[in-house]
Amino acid sequence: MKYVTSTSGNDGTSSITVTFDLTRDPDLATVDIQNRVNTAQGRLPASVKAVGITTAKTSQNFVFGGAITADNNKYSTLFMSNYLDIYVKDSLKRIPGVADVIIFGERKYSMRLWLDPVRMAGRGLTAPDVVSALSEQNVEVAAGQVGQQPAVPGQQYQISVRAVGRLSETIQFDNIILKTNSDGTLVRLKDVGRAELGAESYSNDLQFNGQDAVGIGVTQLSTANAIDVDRLAIAELDRLSKKFPPGMHYKVAFDTTDAVGESIRDVVYTVGSAIFLVILVIFIFLGDWRTTMIHFIATPVSLIGTFIFVKLLGFSINTLTLFRHHARHRPGRRRRYCRD
């Protein structure tokens, strides 16, 4: 590990980033971090445990970023964000070399409760009362069975009871019981407010070429080849885009591998030009194609052989330097070591 940084926001979120050396296996590093998080969970507040802690490999090396748009704003950003989260994000993360897939301007479906403070005050209710009622009635529990042993004599049937667990419709949330009055009447959520299916957060908005859009960014692992990751990710995105809902499209907004690709093409062009010029110059001086090709083939062979001997010679030079180092510290044998 090289260093640790942390960032906390006024919305109750906290992010801790641990940076490792490039030679460290990212999978093993993730396991080590997860083990340390598990040892610290017992000291965290109950509200943090309820929300959950996520440990994931991240990278700041963006490969490319794209934008998902709809013709004539046919689909809302909430719908497109949800579609990316379900059908696209995990498929891209499975590509070798991809560290993470980030959705910009993300919208997640969430049930939002709007409360009227005047009506709540008139019924003696507060926001924590609503939260408490919601946590008690929006649960997934086993309902049990009727007639289960031990039962009264003569019981012939054993019936499983199925009950509504997690609430999913707005009308179900509207009927949550918040309070029972002294006269037996019930105060429900619809009496003091309303439920609405919307987005979890509206803090971020994204536009691409003047259209409402949802962005998607792909980051690479530190040990991955950016060009290979870019090629595989775009190919996978092309395949997934064929199954997009009608009128929904994606476009690559920026690609960081373009500069790398241009550099590689320039190098290939330069090497090709150099090879052509070398062949031309040799042919001009020798005047024979057969002799020219012999000399041209001999050039890379000689270079490869030279590098082999340079490597061996480098080892010999290091060994000789080591002997001389010992000789300087042993005056009695200095002359013999130097001669060696």
PESULFEN-V459382 format. One record per run of one state. SS is the DSSP state (H for helix, E for strand, - for the rest). FROM is the first residue (numbers start at 1). TO is the last residue. Records with the same first field share a line. If there is no record, write none. Layout:
SS = FROM-TO ; FROM-TO
This chain:
- = 1-2 ; 9-13 ; 20-25 ; 44-45 ; 52-61 ; 74-76 ; 94-97 ; 105-108 ; 116-116 ; 123-126 ; 138-144 ; 147-158 ; 161-169 ; 175-176 ; 181-185 ; 200-206 ; 209-210 ; 213-213 ; 221-225 ; 242-247 ; 256-256 ; 287-288 ; 330-330 ; 340-340
E = 3-8 ; 14-19 ; 62-70 ; 98-104 ; 109-115 ; 145-146 ; 159-160 ; 177-180 ; 186-188 ; 193-199 ; 207-208 ; 211-212 ; 214-220 ; 248-255
H = 26-43 ; 46-51 ; 71-73 ; 77-93 ; 117-122 ; 127-137 ; 170-174 ; 189-192 ; 226-241 ; 257-286 ; 289-329 ; 331-339
